[in-house]
Amino acid sequence: MTEREGASAPTPAYEPKVLAKKFRITVEEAAKIIDQHGTDRKSIDKAARRIAA
């Protein structure tokens, strides 16, 4: 079988340290957000922005 053109690879999960540094929140807060939102980066970023504000 051939791969579809334009198909993207699955996005790897966020690491709590990376998320915490990106939004200047604690690693504990980042880990909690990741646990709540799974691998949905868009909702993770949105939740992290709310905490960082």
PAKOL-981503 format. One record per atom (N, C-alpha, C, CB): residue number from 1; residue in three letters; atom name; x, y, z. Coordinates in Angstrom, 2 decimals, decimal comma. Glycine has a CB too. Example, Ala and Ser with C-alpha at 12.3 -4.5 7.8 and 13.67 -1.06 7.14 Angstrom:
2
<drengu><seq>1</seq><type>Ala</type><atom>N</atom><u>13,19</u><v>-5,69</v><w>7,80</w></drengu>
<drengu><seq>1</seq><type>Ala</type><atom>CA</atom><u>12,30</u><v>-4,50</v><w>7,80</w></drengu>
<drengu><seq>1</seq><type>Ala</type><atom>C</atom><u>13,20</u><v>-3,30</v><w>7,80</w></drengu>
<drengu><seq>1</seq><type>Ala</type><atom>CB</atom><u>11,31</u><v>-4,47</v><w>9,05</w></drengu>
<drengu><seq>2</seq><type>Ser</type><atom>N</atom><u>12,85</u><v>-2,25</v><w>7,08</w></drengu>
<drengu><seq>2</seq><type>Ser</type><atom>CA</atom><u>13,67</u><v>-1,06</v><w>7,14</w></drengu>
<drengu><seq>2</seq><type>Ser</type><atom>C</atom><u>12,90</u><v>0,03</v><w>7,87</w></drengu>
<drengu><seq>2</seq><type>Ser</type><atom>CB</atom><u>14,08</u><v>-0,60</v><w>5,72</w></drengu>
This chain:
53
<drengu><seq>1</seq><type>Met</type><atom>N</atom><u>0,84</u><v>-1,19</v><w>0,00</w></drengu>
<drengu><seq>1</seq><type>Met</type><atom>CA</atom><u>0,00</u><v>0,00</v><w>0,00</w></drengu>
<drengu><seq>1</seq><type>Met</type><atom>C</atom><u>0,88</u><v>1,25</v><w>0,00</w></drengu>
<drengu><seq>1</seq><type>Met</type><atom>CB</atom><u>-0,95</u><v>0,00</v><w>1,22</w></drengu>
<drengu><seq>2</seq><type>Thr</type><atom>N</atom><u>0,38</u><v>2,28</v><w>-0,58</w></drengu>
<drengu><seq>2</seq><type>Thr</type><atom>CA</atom><u>1,12</u><v>3,54</v><w>-0,61</w></drengu>
<drengu><seq>2</seq><type>Thr</type><atom>C</atom><u>0,49</u><v>4,51</v><w>0,38</w></drengu>
<drengu><seq>2</seq><type>Thr</type><atom>CB</atom><u>1,14</u><v>4,14</v><w>-2,03</w></drengu>
<drengu><seq>3</seq><type>Glu</type><atom>N</atom><u>1,31</u><v>5,41</v><w>0,86</w></drengu>
<drengu><seq>3</seq><type>Glu</type><atom>CA</atom><u>0,82</u><v>6,42</v><w>1,78</w></drengu>
<drengu><seq>3</seq><type>Glu</type><atom>C</atom><u>0,09</u><v>7,50</v><w>1,00</w></drengu>
<drengu><seq>3</seq><type>Glu</type><atom>CB</atom><u>1,97</u><v>7,02</v><w>2,61</w></drengu>
<drengu><seq>4</seq><type>Arg</type><atom>N</atom><u>-0,93</u><v>8,06</v><w>1,62</w></drengu>
<drengu><seq>4</seq><type>Arg</type><atom>CA</atom><u>-1,64</u><v>9,17</v><w>0,97</w></drengu>
<drengu><seq>4</seq><type>Arg</type><atom>C</atom><u>-0,76</u><v>10,40</v><w>0,98</w></drengu>
<drengu><seq>4</seq><type>Arg</type><atom>CB</atom><u>-2,98</u><v>9,46</v><w>1,67</w></drengu>
<drengu><seq>5</seq><type>Glu</type><atom>N</atom><u>-0,80</u><v>11,13</v><w>-0,11</w></drengu>
<drengu><seq>5</seq><type>Glu</type><atom>CA</atom><u>-0,05</u><v>12,38</v><w>-0,14</w></drengu>
<drengu><seq>5</seq><type>Glu</type><atom>C</atom><u>-0,77</u><v>13,41</v><w>0,70</w></drengu>
<drengu><seq>5</seq><type>Glu</type><atom>CB</atom><u>0,14</u><v>12,88</v><w>-1,58</w></drengu>
<drengu><seq>6</seq><type>Gly</type><atom>N</atom><u>-0,02</u><v>14,19</v><w>1,46</w></drengu>
<drengu><seq>6</seq><type>Gly</type><atom>CA</atom><u>-0,61</u><v>15,22</v><w>2,29</w></drengu>
<drengu><seq>6</seq><type>Gly</type><atom>C</atom><u>-1,03</u><v>14,71</v><w>3,66</w></drengu>
<drengu><seq>6</seq><type>Gly</type><atom>CB</atom><u>-1,79</u><v>15,81</v><w>1,59</w></drengu>
<drengu><seq>7</seq><type>Ala</type><atom>N</atom><u>-0,94</u><v>13,41</v><w>3,89</w></drengu>
<drengu><seq>7</seq><type>Ala</type><atom>CA</atom><u>-1,30</u><v>12,88</v><w>5,20</w></drengu>
<drengu><seq>7</seq><type>Ala</type><atom>C</atom><u>-0,21</u><v>13,25</v><w>6,19</w></drengu>
<drengu><seq>7</seq><type>Ala</type><atom>CB</atom><u>-1,51</u><v>11,33</v><w>5,16</w></drengu>
<drengu><seq>8</seq><type>Ser</type><atom>N</atom><u>-0,60</u><v>13,73</v><w>7,33</w></drengu>
<drengu><seq>8</seq><type>Ser</type><atom>CA</atom><u>0,40</u><v>14,14</v><w>8,30</w></drengu>
<drengu><seq>8</seq><type>Ser</type><atom>C</atom><u>0,58</u><v>13,05</v><w>9,35</w></drengu>
<drengu><seq>8</seq><type>Ser</type><atom>CB</atom><u>-0,01</u><v>15,46</v><w>8,97</w></drengu>
<drengu><seq>9</seq><type>Ala</type><atom>N</atom><u>1,76</u><v>13,02</v><w>9,90</w></drengu>
<drengu><seq>9</seq><type>Ala</type><atom>CA</atom><u>2,06</u><v>12,05</v><w>10,96</w></drengu>
<drengu><seq>9</seq><type>Ala</type><atom>C</atom><u>1,38</u><v>12,51</v><w>12,24</w></drengu>
<drengu><seq>9</seq><type>Ala</type><atom>CB</atom><u>3,61</u><v>11,91</v><w>11,16</w></drengu>
<drengu><seq>10</seq><type>Pro</type><atom>N</atom><u>1,07</u><v>11,58</v><w>13,13</w></drengu>
<drengu><seq>10</seq><type>Pro</type><atom>CA</atom><u>0,45</u><v>11,98</v><w>14,39</w></drengu>
<drengu><seq>10</seq><type>Pro</type><atom>C</atom><u>1,39</u><v>12,90</v><w>15,18</w></drengu>
<drengu><seq>10</seq><type>Pro</type><atom>CB</atom><u>0,09</u><v>10,74</v><w>15,23</w></drengu>
<drengu><seq>11</seq><type>Thr</type><atom>N</atom><u>0,80</u><v>13,88</v><w>15,82</w></drengu>
<drengu><seq>11</seq><type>Thr</type><atom>CA</atom><u>1,57</u><v>14,83</v><w>16,60</w></drengu>
<drengu><seq>11</seq><type>Thr</type><atom>C</atom><u>1,96</u><v>14,20</v><w>17,93</w></drengu>
<drengu><seq>11</seq><type>Thr</type><atom>CB</atom><u>0,77</u><v>16,14</v><w>16,83</w></drengu>
<drengu><seq>12</seq><type>Pro</type><atom>N</atom><u>3,24</u><v>14,22</v><w>18,28</w></drengu>
<drengu><seq>12</seq><type>Pro</type><atom>CA</atom><u>3,64</u><v>13,64</v><w>19,55</w></drengu>
<drengu><seq>12</seq><type>Pro</type><atom>C</atom><u>3,07</u><v>14,45</v><w>20,72</w></drengu>
<drengu><seq>12</seq><type>Pro</type><atom>CB</atom><u>5,18</u><v>13,57</v><w>19,65</w></drengu>
<drengu><seq>13</seq><type>Ala</type><atom>N</atom><u>2,89</u><v>13,79</v><w>21,83</w></drengu>
<drengu><seq>13</seq><type>Ala</type><atom>CA</atom><u>2,31</u><v>14,43</v><w>23,00</w></drengu>
<drengu><seq>13</seq><type>Ala</type><atom>C</atom><u>3,26</u><v>15,51</v><w>23,54</w></drengu>
<drengu><seq>13</seq><type>Ala</type><atom>CB</atom><u>2,00</u><v>13,39</v><w>24,09</w></drengu>
<drengu><seq>14</seq><type>Tyr</type><atom>N</atom><u>2,67</u><v>16,52</v><w>24,13</w></drengu>
<drengu><seq>14</seq><type>Tyr</type><atom>CA</atom><u>3,45</u><v>17,58</v><w>24,78</w></drengu>
<drengu><seq>14</seq><type>Tyr</type><atom>C</atom><u>4,16</u><v>17,01</v><w>26,00</w></drengu>
<drengu><seq>14</seq><type>Tyr</type><atom>CB</atom><u>2,55</u><v>18,78</v><w>25,18</w></drengu>
<drengu><seq>15</seq><type>Glu</type><atom>N</atom><u>5,35</u><v>17,48</v><w>26,26</w></drengu>
<drengu><seq>15</seq><type>Glu</type><atom>CA</atom><u>6,05</u><v>17,20</v><w>27,50</w></drengu>
<drengu><seq>15</seq><type>Glu</type><atom>C</atom><u>5,69</u><v>18,33</v><w>28,46</w></drengu>
<drengu><seq>15</seq><type>Glu</type><atom>CB</atom><u>7,62</u><v>17,09</v><w>27,28</w></drengu>
<drengu><seq>16</seq><type>Pro</type><atom>N</atom><u>5,39</u><v>18,03</v><w>29,72</w></drengu>
<drengu><seq>16</seq><type>Pro</type><atom>CA</atom><u>5,02</u><v>19,09</v><w>30,67</w></drengu>
<drengu><seq>16</seq><type>Pro</type><atom>C</atom><u>6,06</u><v>20,21</v><w>30,77</w></drengu>
<drengu><seq>16</seq><type>Pro</type><atom>CB</atom><u>4,81</u><v>18,48</v><w>32,03</w></drengu>
<drengu><seq>17</seq><type>Lys</type><atom>N</atom><u>7,34</u><v>19,86</v><w>30,74</w></drengu>
<drengu><seq>17</seq><type>Lys</type><atom>CA</atom><u>8,39</u><v>20,89</v><w>30,85</w></drengu>
<drengu><seq>17</seq><type>Lys</type><atom>C</atom><u>8,33</u><v>21,86</v><w>29,67</w></drengu>
<drengu><seq>17</seq><type>Lys</type><atom>CB</atom><u>9,77</u><v>20,25</v><w>30,91</w></drengu>
<drengu><seq>18</seq><type>Val</type><atom>N</atom><u>8,09</u><v>21,31</v><w>28,48</w></drengu>
<drengu><seq>18</seq><type>Val</type><atom>CA</atom><u>8,04</u><v>22,15</v><w>27,27</w></drengu>
<drengu><seq>18</seq><type>Val</type><atom>C</atom><u>6,84</u><v>23,09</v><w>27,34</w></drengu>
<drengu><seq>18</seq><type>Val</type><atom>CB</atom><u>7,96</u><v>21,28</v><w>25,99</w></drengu>
<drengu><seq>19</seq><type>Leu</type><atom>N</atom><u>5,69</u><v>22,56</v><w>27,71</w></drengu>
<drengu><seq>19</seq><type>Leu</type><atom>CA</atom><u>4,48</u><v>23,37</v><w>27,82</w></drengu>
<drengu><seq>19</seq><type>Leu</type><atom>C</atom><u>4,64</u><v>24,44</v><w>28,90</w></drengu>
<drengu><seq>19</seq><type>Leu</type><atom>CB</atom><u>3,26</u><v>22,48</v><w>28,14</w></drengu>
<drengu><seq>20</seq><type>Ala</type><atom>N</atom><u>5,21</u><v>24,06</v><w>30,03</w></drengu>
<drengu><seq>20</seq><type>Ala</type><atom>CA</atom><u>5,41</u><v>25,01</v><w>31,12</w></drengu>
<drengu><seq>20</seq><type>Ala</type><atom>C</atom><u>6,32</u><v>26,16</v><w>30,70</w></drengu>
<drengu><seq>20</seq><type>Ala</type><atom>CB</atom><u>5,99</u><v>24,31</v><w>32,34</w></drengu>
<drengu><seq>21</seq><type>Lys</type><atom>N</atom><u>7,37</u><v>25,85</v><w>30,00</w></drengu>
<drengu><seq>21</seq><type>Lys</type><atom>CA</atom><u>8,30</u><v>26,88</v><w>29,55</w></drengu>
<drengu><seq>21</seq><type>Lys</type><atom>C</atom><u>7,65</u><v>27,79</v><w>28,51</w></drengu>
<drengu><seq>21</seq><type>Lys</type><atom>CB</atom><u>9,58</u><v>26,25</v><w>28,98</w></drengu>
<drengu><seq>22</seq><type>Lys</type><atom>N</atom><u>6,89</u><v>27,18</v><w>27,58</w></drengu>
<drengu><seq>22</seq><type>Lys</type><atom>CA</atom><u>6,27</u><v>27,94</v><w>26,51</w></drengu>
<drengu><seq>22</seq><type>Lys</type><atom>C</atom><u>5,29</u><v>28,98</v><w>27,05</w></drengu>
<drengu><seq>22</seq><type>Lys</type><atom>CB</atom><u>5,56</u><v>27,01</v><w>25,55</w></drengu>
<drengu><seq>23</seq><type>Phe</type><atom>N</atom><u>4,51</u><v>28,61</v><w>28,08</w></drengu>
<drengu><seq>23</seq><type>Phe</type><atom>CA</atom><u>3,47</u><v>29,51</v><w>28,58</w></drengu>
<drengu><seq>23</seq><type>Phe</type><atom>C</atom><u>3,81</u><v>30,10</v><w>29,95</w></drengu>
<drengu><seq>23</seq><type>Phe</type><atom>CB</atom><u>2,16</u><v>28,77</v><w>28,67</w></drengu>
<drengu><seq>24</seq><type>Arg</type><atom>N</atom><u>5,02</u><v>29,82</v><w>30,43</w></drengu>
<drengu><seq>24</seq><type>Arg</type><atom>CA</atom><u>5,46</u><v>30,34</v><w>31,73</w></drengu>
<drengu><seq>24</seq><type>Arg</type><atom>C</atom><u>4,50</u><v>29,99</v><w>32,87</w></drengu>
<drengu><seq>24</seq><type>Arg</type><atom>CB</atom><u>5,63</u><v>31,86</v><w>31,66</w></drengu>
<drengu><seq>25</seq><type>Ile</type><atom>N</atom><u>4,18</u><v>28,68</v><w>32,94</w></drengu>
<drengu><seq>25</seq><type>Ile</type><atom>CA</atom><u>3,37</u><v>28,15</v><w>34,02</w></drengu>
<drengu><seq>25</seq><type>Ile</type><atom>C</atom><u>4,20</u><v>27,07</v><w>34,71</w></drengu>
<drengu><seq>25</seq><type>Ile</type><atom>CB</atom><u>1,98</u><v>27,58</v><w>33,49</w></drengu>
<drengu><seq>26</seq><type>Thr</type><atom>N</atom><u>3,72</u><v>26,56</v><w>35,83</w></drengu>
<drengu><seq>26</seq><type>Thr</type><atom>CA</atom><u>4,48</u><v>25,53</v><w>36,53</w></drengu>
<drengu><seq>26</seq><type>Thr</type><atom>C</atom><u>4,37</u><v>24,19</v><w>35,80</w></drengu>
<drengu><seq>26</seq><type>Thr</type><atom>CB</atom><u>3,99</u><v>25,39</v><w>37,99</w></drengu>
<drengu><seq>27</seq><type>Val</type><atom>N</atom><u>5,35</u><v>23,34</v><w>36,04</w></drengu>
<drengu><seq>27</seq><type>Val</type><atom>CA</atom><u>5,34</u><v>22,01</v><w>35,43</w></drengu>
<drengu><seq>27</seq><type>Val</type><atom>C</atom><u>4,12</u><v>21,22</v><w>35,92</w></drengu>
<drengu><seq>27</seq><type>Val</type><atom>CB</atom><u>6,65</u><v>21,24</v><w>35,75</w></drengu>
<drengu><seq>28</seq><type>Glu</type><atom>N</atom><u>3,74</u><v>21,42</v><w>37,17</w></drengu>
<drengu><seq>28</seq><type>Glu</type><atom>CA</atom><u>2,58</u><v>20,73</v><w>37,73</w></drengu>
<drengu><seq>28</seq><type>Glu</type><atom>C</atom><u>1,30</u><v>21,16</v><w>37,01</w></drengu>
<drengu><seq>28</seq><type>Glu</type><atom>CB</atom><u>2,46</u><v>21,01</v><w>39,24</w></drengu>
<drengu><seq>29</seq><type>Glu</type><atom>N</atom><u>1,16</u><v>22,46</v><w>36,77</w></drengu>
<drengu><seq>29</seq><type>Glu</type><atom>CA</atom><u>-0,01</u><v>22,95</v><w>36,03</w></drengu>
<drengu><seq>29</seq><type>Glu</type><atom>C</atom><u>-0,03</u><v>22,38</v><w>34,61</w></drengu>
<drengu><seq>29</seq><type>Glu</type><atom>CB</atom><u>-0,02</u><v>24,50</v><w>35,99</w></drengu>
<drengu><seq>30</seq><type>Ala</type><atom>N</atom><u>1,14</u><v>22,35</v><w>33,99</w></drengu>
<drengu><seq>30</seq><type>Ala</type><atom>CA</atom><u>1,24</u><v>21,83</v><w>32,63</w></drengu>
<drengu><seq>30</seq><type>Ala</type><atom>C</atom><u>0,86</u><v>20,35</v><w>32,59</w></drengu>
<drengu><seq>30</seq><type>Ala</type><atom>CB</atom><u>2,66</u><v>22,02</v><w>32,09</w></drengu>
<drengu><seq>31</seq><type>Ala</type><atom>N</atom><u>1,33</u><v>19,58</v><w>33,54</w></drengu>
<drengu><seq>31</seq><type>Ala</type><atom>CA</atom><u>1,01</u><v>18,15</v><w>33,58</w></drengu>
<drengu><seq>31</seq><type>Ala</type><atom>C</atom><u>-0,49</u><v>17,94</v><w>33,77</w></drengu>
<drengu><seq>31</seq><type>Ala</type><atom>CB</atom><u>1,78</u><v>17,46</v><w>34,71</w></drengu>
<drengu><seq>32</seq><type>Lys</type><atom>N</atom><u>-1,10</u><v>18,74</v><w>34,61</w></drengu>
<drengu><seq>32</seq><type>Lys</type><atom>CA</atom><u>-2,55</u><v>18,63</v><w>34,84</w></drengu>
<drengu><seq>32</seq><type>Lys</type><atom>C</atom><u>-3,33</u><v>18,93</v><w>33,56</w></drengu>
<drengu><seq>32</seq><type>Lys</type><atom>CB</atom><u>-2,99</u><v>19,59</v><w>35,97</w></drengu>
<drengu><seq>33</seq><type>Ile</type><atom>N</atom><u>-2,92</u><v>19,96</v><w>32,84</w></drengu>
<drengu><seq>33</seq><type>Ile</type><atom>CA</atom><u>-3,58</u><v>20,32</v><w>31,58</w></drengu>
<drengu><seq>33</seq><type>Ile</type><atom>C</atom><u>-3,45</u><v>19,18</v><w>30,57</w></drengu>
<drengu><seq>33</seq><type>Ile</type><atom>CB</atom><u>-2,98</u><v>21,61</v><w>31,00</w></drengu>
<drengu><seq>34</seq><type>Ile</type><atom>N</atom><u>-2,27</u><v>18,63</v><w>30,46</w></drengu>
<drengu><seq>34</seq><type>Ile</type><atom>CA</atom><u>-2,03</u><v>17,53</v><w>29,51</w></drengu>
<drengu><seq>34</seq><type>Ile</type><atom>C</atom><u>-2,89</u><v>16,32</v><w>29,88</w></drengu>
<drengu><seq>34</seq><type>Ile</type><atom>CB</atom><u>-0,54</u><v>17,15</v><w>29,49</w></drengu>
<drengu><seq>35</seq><type>Asp</type><atom>N</atom><u>-3,00</u><v>16,01</v><w>31,17</w></drengu>
<drengu><seq>35</seq><type>Asp</type><atom>CA</atom><u>-3,84</u><v>14,90</v><w>31,61</w></drengu>
<drengu><seq>35</seq><type>Asp</type><atom>C</atom><u>-5,30</u><v>15,13</v><w>31,25</w></drengu>
<drengu><seq>35</seq><type>Asp</type><atom>CB</atom><u>-3,71</u><v>14,70</v><w>33,13</w></drengu>
<drengu><seq>36</seq><type>Gln</type><atom>N</atom><u>-5,76</u><v>16,36</v><w>31,37</w></drengu>
<drengu><seq>36</seq><type>Gln</type><atom>CA</atom><u>-7,16</u><v>16,68</v><w>31,09</w></drengu>
<drengu><seq>36</seq><type>Gln</type><atom>C</atom><u>-7,48</u><v>16,68</v><w>29,60</w></drengu>
<drengu><seq>36</seq><type>Gln</type><atom>CB</atom><u>-7,50</u><v>18,04</v><w>31,67</w></drengu>
<drengu><seq>37</seq><type>His</type><atom>N</atom><u>-6,53</u><v>17,13</v><w>28,77</w></drengu>
<drengu><seq>37</seq><type>His</type><atom>CA</atom><u>-6,83</u><v>17,33</v><w>27,35</w></drengu>
<drengu><seq>37</seq><type>His</type><atom>C</atom><u>-6,20</u><v>16,31</v><w>26,42</w></drengu>
<drengu><seq>37</seq><type>His</type><atom>CB</atom><u>-6,38</u><v>18,68</v><w>26,96</w></drengu>
<drengu><seq>38</seq><type>Gly</type><atom>N</atom><u>-5,42</u><v>15,39</v><w>26,96</w></drengu>
<drengu><seq>38</seq><type>Gly</type><atom>CA</atom><u>-4,83</u><v>14,35</v><w>26,12</w></drengu>
<drengu><seq>38</seq><type>Gly</type><atom>C</atom><u>-3,84</u><v>14,89</v><w>25,11</w></drengu>
<drengu><seq>38</seq><type>Gly</type><atom>CB</atom><u>-5,91</u><v>13,60</v><w>25,39</w></drengu>
<drengu><seq>39</seq><type>Thr</type><atom>N</atom><u>-4,02</u><v>14,55</v><w>23,84</w></drengu>
<drengu><seq>39</seq><type>Thr</type><atom>CA</atom><u>-3,07</u><v>14,95</v><w>22,81</w></drengu>
<drengu><seq>39</seq><type>Thr</type><atom>C</atom><u>-3,59</u><v>16,09</v><w>21,92</w></drengu>
<drengu><seq>39</seq><type>Thr</type><atom>CB</atom><u>-2,72</u><v>13,77</v><w>21,94</w></drengu>
<drengu><seq>40</seq><type>Asp</type><atom>N</atom><u>-4,69</u><v>16,70</v><w>22,30</w></drengu>
<drengu><seq>40</seq><type>Asp</type><atom>CA</atom><u>-5,26</u><v>17,79</v><w>21,51</w></drengu>
<drengu><seq>40</seq><type>Asp</type><atom>C</atom><u>-4,51</u><v>19,09</v><w>21,80</w></drengu>
<drengu><seq>40</seq><type>Asp</type><atom>CB</atom><u>-6,77</u><v>17,96</v><w>21,83</w></drengu>
<drengu><seq>41</seq><type>Arg</type><atom>N</atom><u>-3,50</u><v>19,36</v><w>20,97</w></drengu>
<drengu><seq>41</seq><type>Arg</type><atom>CA</atom><u>-2,63</u><v>20,52</v><w>21,21</w></drengu>
<drengu><seq>41</seq><type>Arg</type><atom>C</atom><u>-3,39</u><v>21,84</v><w>21,23</w></drengu>
<drengu><seq>41</seq><type>Arg</type><atom>CB</atom><u>-1,56</u><v>20,59</v><w>20,16</w></drengu>
<drengu><seq>42</seq><type>Lys</type><atom>N</atom><u>-4,39</u><v>21,96</v><w>20,40</w></drengu>
<drengu><seq>42</seq><type>Lys</type><atom>CA</atom><u>-5,15</u><v>23,21</v><w>20,34</w></drengu>
<drengu><seq>42</seq><type>Lys</type><atom>C</atom><u>-5,83</u><v>23,49</v><w>21,68</w></drengu>
<drengu><seq>42</seq><type>Lys</type><atom>CB</atom><u>-6,20</u><v>23,16</v><w>19,20</w></drengu>
<drengu><seq>43</seq><type>Ser</type><atom>N</atom><u>-6,46</u><v>22,49</v><w>22,27</w></drengu>
<drengu><seq>43</seq><type>Ser</type><atom>CA</atom><u>-7,14</u><v>22,71</v><w>23,55</w></drengu>
<drengu><seq>43</seq><type>Ser</type><atom>C</atom><u>-6,13</u><v>22,83</v><w>24,70</w></drengu>
<drengu><seq>43</seq><type>Ser</type><atom>CB</atom><u>-8,12</u><v>21,57</v><w>23,84</w></drengu>
<drengu><seq>44</seq><type>Ile</type><atom>N</atom><u>-4,99</u><v>22,15</v><w>24,58</w></drengu>
<drengu><seq>44</seq><type>Ile</type><atom>CA</atom><u>-3,94</u><v>22,28</v><w>25,60</w></drengu>
<drengu><seq>44</seq><type>Ile</type><atom>C</atom><u>-3,41</u><v>23,71</v><w>25,61</w></drengu>
<drengu><seq>44</seq><type>Ile</type><atom>CB</atom><u>-2,78</u><v>21,27</v><w>25,33</w></drengu>
<drengu><seq>45</seq><type>Asp</type><atom>N</atom><u>-3,11</u><v>24,24</v><w>24,42</w></drengu>
<drengu><seq>45</seq><type>Asp</type><atom>CA</atom><u>-2,60</u><v>25,61</v><w>24,33</w></drengu>
<drengu><seq>45</seq><type>Asp</type><atom>C</atom><u>-3,62</u><v>26,61</v><w>24,86</w></drengu>
<drengu><seq>45</seq><type>Asp</type><atom>CB</atom><u>-2,25</u><v>25,96</v><w>22,87</w></drengu>
<drengu><seq>46</seq><type>Lys</type><atom>N</atom><u>-4,88</u><v>26,40</v><w>24,54</w></drengu>
<drengu><seq>46</seq><type>Lys</type><atom>CA</atom><u>-5,94</u><v>27,31</v><w>25,00</w></drengu>
<drengu><seq>46</seq><type>Lys</type><atom>C</atom><u>-6,04</u><v>27,29</v><w>26,53</w></drengu>
<drengu><seq>46</seq><type>Lys</type><atom>CB</atom><u>-7,30</u><v>26,91</v><w>24,37</w></drengu>
<drengu><seq>47</seq><type>Ala</type><atom>N</atom><u>-6,00</u><v>26,11</v><w>27,12</w></drengu>
<drengu><seq>47</seq><type>Ala</type><atom>CA</atom><u>-6,07</u><v>25,99</v><w>28,58</w></drengu>
<drengu><seq>47</seq><type>Ala</type><atom>C</atom><u>-4,84</u><v>26,62</v><w>29,25</w></drengu>
<drengu><seq>47</seq><type>Ala</type><atom>CB</atom><u>-6,20</u><v>24,52</v><w>28,99</w></drengu>
<drengu><seq>48</seq><type>Ala</type><atom>N</atom><u>-3,68</u><v>26,41</v><w>28,66</w></drengu>
<drengu><seq>48</seq><type>Ala</type><atom>CA</atom><u>-2,45</u><v>26,98</v><w>29,20</w></drengu>
<drengu><seq>48</seq><type>Ala</type><atom>C</atom><u>-2,47</u><v>28,51</v><w>29,12</w></drengu>
<drengu><seq>48</seq><type>Ala</type><atom>CB</atom><u>-1,23</u><v>26,43</v><w>28,46</w></drengu>
<drengu><seq>49</seq><type>Arg</type><atom>N</atom><u>-3,01</u><v>29,04</v><w>28,03</w></drengu>
<drengu><seq>49</seq><type>Arg</type><atom>CA</atom><u>-3,12</u><v>30,50</v><w>27,88</w></drengu>
<drengu><seq>49</seq><type>Arg</type><atom>C</atom><u>-4,01</u><v>31,09</v><w>28,97</w></drengu>
<drengu><seq>49</seq><type>Arg</type><atom>CB</atom><u>-3,68</u><v>30,87</v><w>26,49</w></drengu>
<drengu><seq>50</seq><type>Arg</type><atom>N</atom><u>-5,09</u><v>30,38</v><w>29,30</w></drengu>
<drengu><seq>50</seq><type>Arg</type><atom>CA</atom><u>-5,99</u><v>30,87</v><w>30,35</w></drengu>
<drengu><seq>50</seq><type>Arg</type><atom>C</atom><u>-5,29</u><v>30,94</v><w>31,70</w></drengu>
<drengu><seq>50</seq><type>Arg</type><atom>CB</atom><u>-7,23</u><v>29,97</v><w>30,46</w></drengu>
<drengu><seq>51</seq><type>Ile</type><atom>N</atom><u>-4,47</u><v>29,97</v><w>32,00</w></drengu>
<drengu><seq>51</seq><type>Ile</type><atom>CA</atom><u>-3,74</u><v>29,96</v><w>33,27</w></drengu>
<drengu><seq>51</seq><type>Ile</type><atom>C</atom><u>-2,66</u><v>31,03</v><w>33,28</w></drengu>
<drengu><seq>51</seq><type>Ile</type><atom>CB</atom><u>-3,12</u><v>28,57</v><w>33,54</w></drengu>
<drengu><seq>52</seq><type>Ala</type><atom>N</atom><u>-1,98</u><v>31,18</v><w>32,16</w></drengu>
<drengu><seq>52</seq><type>Ala</type><atom>CA</atom><u>-0,86</u><v>32,13</v><w>32,07</w></drengu>
<drengu><seq>52</seq><type>Ala</type><atom>C</atom><u>-1,32</u><v>33,58</v><w>32,14</w></drengu>
<drengu><seq>52</seq><type>Ala</type><atom>CB</atom><u>-0,09</u><v>31,90</v><w>30,79</w></drengu>
<drengu><seq>53</seq><type>Ala</type><atom>N</atom><u>-2,54</u><v>33,84</v><w>31,76</w></drengu>
<drengu><seq>53</seq><type>Ala</type><atom>CA</atom><u>-3,04</u><v>35,23</v><w>31,71</w></drengu>
<drengu><seq>53</seq><type>Ala</type><atom>C</atom><u>-3,20</u><v>35,85</v><w>33,07</w></drengu>
<drengu><seq>53</seq><type>Ala</type><atom>CB</atom><u>-4,34</u><v>35,28</v><w>30,99</w></drengu>
